[in-house]
Amino acid sequence: MNAKPTLVIMAAGMGSRFGGNKQIARIGPHGEILLEYSIHDALRAGFNKIVFIIKPEMEEMMENLCGYIRNLKAKDGSPVEVAYAFQDFSSVPKFYTIPNQRTKPFGTVHALLCAADVVDGPCCVINADDYYGIGAYQ
């Protein structure tokens, strides 16, 4: 079991009220996106694994934006592990029938079910479009 905590980032949101993928809006002075600040804080607090929960069609975009994280070091000097979990209907329990008209994911619990196979220890779950500060990770 992974003794270091994993940061699980829910980044599959639709951004319908925002008008696009707000999780990739560049807000920092050098074009940083908000979740980069969260990752930075989590790594400084001792996390060593980052799991992005995304829609399957977002993988290339997220890799282009955040693939460099694999080259970073955790607080203890170990390499940062990065994994993707895809929020789709494959994780819905077999006893549940998905309504024919349903196209959107089901929300937070559904997202976490989708990440169950890549989280193997203690974790912290955050939204990609919120800022928490280092104290939340400590």
N, C-alpha and C positions, 0 to 999 in steps of 0.2 A: 504494500500500500504506500502511496505517495504521502510522506509525512508533511511536506510543505503544502500550504493552501493553494487552491486553484481559484483564479478569478474567472467567473463565468459572466460573459457580457451578452445580454439579450439585444441583438442588433437587427432583428428581422422585421422590425416595425414597418408599417406601410407609409407612415408620414402623410396620411391623407389630409389632415388639417393643416400641416406645414406646407404642403404642396410639393413634396418630394422626399428623398431620403435624408431626413434631418440628421441622422447619425453620421453623415459624411460632410456636413456643412463645415467649411473651413472657417474657424473662428480665431485661431491664434495668430500672433504677429508674423509667423513664418509659414502660415497656412495649415497649422495643426488642426486636427478635428478633435472634438471634445473627448472622445474615448481614449485618445492618446494621453491626455492628462490623467485619466483614471488608471491607465496601465502604468504610467510612470510612478504614480503614487503607490500602487499595489506592489510594484517591484521593490521600491524603497522600503516598504513595510515587511518584505520577506516572502512574497508570493513568487512562485517559480513556473507556473503554468497558466496560460491564458486560453480560454475556450470561447470562441465566438459562436453564438447561435444565430444563424442567418438563413435566409431563403436560399435554395440551391443556386438560383441565378445570380446571387450576389458574390459567389466565391472569388471569381476573377477580380472583381472590383476591390474586395477586401484584401486580397493578396497584394494587389497593386498599392493599396493604401498602407497596409500594416504588415506586409510580409517581412519587412526589415526587423521586426521584433524578434524573430528567430536568431538574429545576430547579437542580441543584447544579452547581458549577464544578469542573473538574479543577485540579490544582496549577498548571498553566500558564494558568489563567483560561478555558480553552475549555469549552464546555458538555459535560456528560457524556452520552455516547450510551448508550442502553439498547436491548437487543434480546432477543427470546425465541426459543428453539429448543425444539421440541416433541419429546419422546422418545416416539416411537411406532414402529410397524413399517415405516413408509414408507422408512426409510433402510437397511433390511436388504438386503444385496446380492441380486440376482436369483437367483444360483445357490444360495442357501440357502433351504430349505423350513422355515417356522416350524411347529413341532408344533401340531396342532389344539388341544390343551389349554393351550398357553402363553398367558398373559394378562399376565404381568409383563415389564417391560423386561429387556434382557439384561445391563445393568451399565455399567461405566465406559466401555469402548471403544464400546459402542453409543451411549451418551450423547454422546460426542465426535463420532461420525459424524453424529449429528443436528444438531450445532452447526457443522459444517464450512462451511455456506453463509454464516454470519454472523460468522465469525472470519477476519479478513483480514490478520493480522500476528502478532507475538509474543503469547503468552498465558500465563496462569497458571491452572491448573484447581484448584478447591477444592470441598470438600463444604460444603453449606449448614449442616450441623449440627456443624461443627468450628470452633474458634478457632485462628488461626495467629499473630497478632500482626504488627505493622508490619514487623518485621525480615524476615519471609518474603517480603514484597512488594518490599522494597528490594533 
